[in-house]
Amino acid sequence: MTDLSEQDLASVVSCYRIKLKAALEDKDRLLMHFAVPQSVYAVKEVTAVSDFAGGASKESGELLRVAVLVAGANLATDSSWLAQLKPRSDKLSIDPARKDELEEAFDLTLRSDRIVWRAGQALIVCSGERLDELLIALTYFSYFAAQVARIEGELGRGWPALREHMTLNHQIEGKDLAMQAAVNEKTLWATNLRADFAAVEPFVDAVPNYMPASAKRMVQELVNHTELVGRLRAVDDQLEVFEDTYELANDRLLEFRYYRGEFILETIIILVLLIEIGFMAAEFFW
């Protein structure tokens, strides 16, 4: 990771850590409450500028680290800040299973404000009176961008199993019943992802009106810039494939299990009848 120079660090006005917590404490400075897909609180903590280069820690529930520069600060294209925030080449993989690991980044100017963002880190060049609005917008956007990337990544990792289970849609054999537990687990997994998608989509598709108007416009710009809405449409199509495949696989496995159970029962009944007929014949002839 690129080391920030003394000059870079000296130009920072303030630095914040945005963390997600399941419950609030008295000392917490609440930014916003997210009720979907589960209830979490985004709180703001002041942190040392030197910590900015450390990146976000998923273990601590950290969503974002934000460094703030004064408006008009010179941020040249060869700055260590920009090198710090641009995606690393080893993350550029066209692998759907790694979608939630890919490091998207953008450099966006909104009115007189500049935002340089990468998942987990952001740099803001703005005037002090607009800082709170930008923090709200970045927190909202970063949270839902992370949720979309998580769902994309889970779906990406689900394709190999889907390919294997698709054969159950066409022909079932006795040995396939051993896959019933795995198919049930995947069916529940797909249902949970659909629930997460349904909870997240409205807040990406349309930013709530109760958000401050300027922050709402910023979120809409960020969503448009990263094409989050289009990505959600692709997720919707993929979820439909998973749901249809596993629903049909479950139905066919249950039908085959029922058929086999009925066949075994009928076979036993026929054998019992044959045995009774045999005894009756024996009594008649002997």
Residue pairs with C-beta under 8 A, 6 or more apart in sequence:
1 53
1 55
1 84
2 53
2 80
2 83
2 84
3 53
3 80
4 52
4 53
4 80
4 81
4 84
5 80
8 79
8 80
8 81
9 49
9 50
11 69
11 70
11 73
12 49
12 52
12 67
12 68
12 69
13 68
13 69
13 70
13 128
14 46
14 49
14 67
14 68
15 46
15 47
15 48
15 49
15 51
15 52
15 65
15 66
15 67
15 68
16 44
16 45
16 46
16 47
16 65
16 66
16 68
16 135
17 44
17 45
17 46
17 47
17 51
17 62
17 64
17 65
17 66
18 31
18 42
18 43
18 44
18 45
18 62
18 63
18 64
18 65
18 66
18 135
18 138
18 139
18 142
19 42
19 43
19 45
19 60
19 61
19 62
19 63
20 34
20 40
20 41
20 42
20 61
20 62
20 63
20 143
21 28
21 40
21 41
21 43
21 61
22 39
22 40
22 41
23 41
24 30
24 41
24 43
28 41
28 43
29 43
29 44
29 45
30 41
30 42
30 43
30 44
31 42
31 43
31 44
31 135
31 136
31 139
32 41
32 42
32 136
32 139
32 140
33 39
33 40
33 41
33 42
34 40
34 41
34 42
34 143
36 199
36 200
36 203
37 147
37 195
37 196
37 199
37 200
42 63
42 139
42 143
44 135
47 65
49 67
51 65
52 65
52 67
52 84
52 121
53 84
54 65
55 65
55 120
55 121
56 62
56 63
56 64
56 65
56 119
56 120
56 121
62 120
63 120
63 139
63 142
63 143
63 146
64 120
64 121
64 122
64 138
64 139
64 142
65 120
65 121
65 122
66 121
66 122
66 123
66 124
66 135
66 138
67 81
67 121
67 122
67 123
67 124
68 123
68 124
68 125
68 126
68 131
69 75
69 123
69 124
69 125
69 126
70 125
70 127
70 128
71 112
71 113
71 125
71 126
71 127
72 125
73 125
75 81
75 82
75 114
75 116
75 123
75 125
81 116
81 123
82 107
82 116
84 121
85 105
85 116
85 117
85 118
85 121
85 122
85 123
86 105
86 118
87 102
87 103
87 104
87 105
87 118
88 103
91 98
91 101
91 102
91 103
92 102
93 102
95 156
96 152
96 153
96 155
96 156
96 157
96 159
97 153
97 156
97 157
97 159
98 153
98 156
99 149
99 152
99 153
99 155
99 156
100 146
100 149
100 150
100 152
100 153
100 154
101 153
102 149
103 118
103 119
104 118
104 119
104 145
104 226
105 116
105 117
105 118
106 115
106 116
106 117
106 222
106 225
106 226
107 114
107 115
107 116
108 114
108 115
108 116
108 117
108 221
108 222
108 225
109 115
110 217
110 218
110 221
112 126
112 127
113 124
113 125
113 126
113 127
113 130
113 134
114 124
114 125
114 126
115 122
115 123
115 124
115 125
115 134
115 138
115 222
116 122
116 123
117 123
117 138
117 142
117 222
119 142
119 145
119 146
119 149
122 138
122 142
124 131
124 134
124 135
124 138
126 134
130 214
133 212
133 214
133 215
133 218
134 215
134 218
136 211
136 212
136 215
137 215
137 216
137 218
137 219
137 222
138 218
138 222
140 207
140 211
140 215
140 219
141 218
141 219
141 222
141 223
144 200
144 203
144 204
144 228
145 226
145 228
147 196
147 200
148 200
148 204
148 228
148 231
148 232
148 235
151 193
151 196
151 197
151 200
151 235
152 231
152 235
154 189
154 193
155 193
155 235
155 238
155 239
155 242
158 186
158 189
158 190
158 242
161 182
161 186
162 186
162 241
162 242
162 245
165 179
165 182
165 183
165 186
165 245
165 246
165 249
166 245
166 249
168 176
168 179
168 183
168 248
168 249
168 252
168 253
169 245
169 248
169 249
169 252
172 252
172 253
172 255
172 256
174 260
176 253
176 256
177 253
177 256
177 257
177 260
179 253
180 253
180 257
183 246
183 249
183 250
183 253
184 250
186 242
186 246
187 246
187 247
187 250
190 239
190 242
190 243
190 246
191 243
193 239
193 242
194 239
194 243
197 232
197 235
197 236
197 239
200 232
201 232
201 236
204 223
204 228
204 229
204 232
205 229
205 232
207 216
207 219
207 220
207 223
208 216
209 216
211 219
223 229
